[in-house]
Every structure is written in structure tokens, then in C-alpha cells.
Amino acid sequence: MRIDRFEDGGRCELRLRGELRLSNAREVFERALAEDCSRVVLDFSGCEVEDRALSALAELLNEAHLGIAVQGLRERPRPAPV
């Protein structure tokens, strides 16, 4: 997984590339926490996201009471019943 950073005025956008796994969730959280911007946006549009990783990241962000926006998440098709 790779994180590209873009800044526009007081807004920082962190674009995640590759695959976000549970083992990377804390790294993404710490990276977002370290940003010195008035608004941080996590962009998942170029990233496959493991469900457990998203849950862990959401829990970390919620506990930290950070105002971070999220974009680029898309609903995955549900597997066919067996």
C-alpha cells in the first residue's frame, strides 16, 4: 500500500493506492493524525479495502474524535449464495 499526499489550501488529501489490509490500518490512522491541515480527506478510490481494515480504521478515527472526511469507498458486490 502507498499513500500519496496532496495539499490544496488548508486541505490535505491522502490518496491510498494498492490494498488496505488490517495490518496497515494503524499506519493510515497515524499518517492522518500527523497531518497539520484544517481538513484531512482519506481517498480510497485507488485502493482495495479489506473489511476488517476499514472497521479497525473507523474505530481508531472515532476514538480519536478527528474530523476526517472519507471519499472513494464503493460497495462491493455480495457473493452469490451457495
C-alpha positions as CSV (number, residue, x, y, z in Angstrom):
1,M,0.0,0.0,0.0
2,R,1.2,3.5,-0.8
3,I,-0.1,6.9,0.4
4,D,0.2,9.9,-1.8
5,R,-0.3,13.4,-0.2
6,F,-1.8,16.4,-2.0
7,E,-2.5,19.8,-0.4
8,D,-4.8,22.5,-1.6
9,G,-5.0,25.5,0.7
10,G,-5.7,24.2,4.2
11,R,-7.0,20.8,2.9
12,C,-4.8,17.7,2.8
13,E,-5.8,14.7,0.7
14,L,-4.2,11.4,1.4
15,R,-4.8,9.0,-1.6
16,L,-4.4,5.4,-0.8
17,R,-3.1,3.1,-3.5
18,G,-2.9,-0.7,-3.5
19,E,-4.6,-2.8,-0.9
20,L,-5.5,-1.7,2.6
21,R,-5.2,-4.6,5.0
22,L,-5.8,-4.9,8.7
23,S,-2.0,-4.6,9.3
24,N,-2.0,-1.2,7.5
25,A,-4.9,0.4,9.4
26,R,-2.9,1.9,12.2
27,E,-0.3,3.3,9.7
28,V,-3.1,5.1,7.8
29,F,-4.5,6.4,11.1
30,E,-1.2,7.7,12.3
31,R,-0.5,9.3,9.0
32,A,-3.8,11.1,9.1
33,L,-3.3,12.1,12.7
34,A,0.2,13.6,11.9
35,E,-1.2,16.0,9.2
36,D,-1.2,19.7,10.1
37,C,-4.1,20.8,8.0
38,S,-7.5,22.2,8.8
39,R,-9.2,19.3,6.9
40,V,-7.9,15.9,6.1
41,V,-9.5,13.7,3.4
42,L,-8.8,10.0,3.1
43,D,-9.4,9.0,-0.6
44,F,-9.9,5.2,-1.1
45,S,-10.8,5.4,-4.8
46,G,-7.5,3.8,-5.9
47,C,-7.5,1.2,-3.1
48,E,-9.0,-2.2,-2.4
49,V,-10.1,-2.2,1.2
50,E,-10.3,-5.2,3.4
51,D,-13.5,-5.1,5.6
52,R,-11.6,-5.7,8.8
53,A,-9.1,-2.9,8.0
54,L,-12.0,-0.5,7.4
55,S,-13.6,-1.4,10.7
56,A,-10.4,-1.0,12.6
57,L,-9.6,2.3,10.9
58,A,-13.1,3.6,11.6
59,E,-12.8,2.6,15.3
60,L,-9.4,4.4,15.6
61,L,-10.7,7.6,14.0
62,N,-13.9,7.5,16.1
63,E,-12.0,7.1,19.4
64,A,-9.6,10.0,18.4
65,H,-12.6,12.3,17.7
66,L,-11.0,13.5,14.5
67,G,-12.8,15.4,11.8
68,I,-11.6,13.4,8.8
69,A,-13.5,13.1,5.6
70,V,-13.6,9.9,3.6
71,Q,-14.2,9.5,-0.2
72,G,-13.9,6.9,-2.8
73,L,-15.3,3.9,-1.0
74,R,-17.5,1.8,-3.2
75,E,-19.9,-1.0,-2.3
76,R,-18.7,-4.4,-3.2
77,P,-20.9,-6.9,-4.9
78,R,-22.2,-9.6,-2.4
79,P,-21.1,-13.1,-3.1
80,A,-23.8,-15.4,-4.6
81,P,-25.5,-17.7,-2.1
82,V,-24.2,-21.2,-2.0
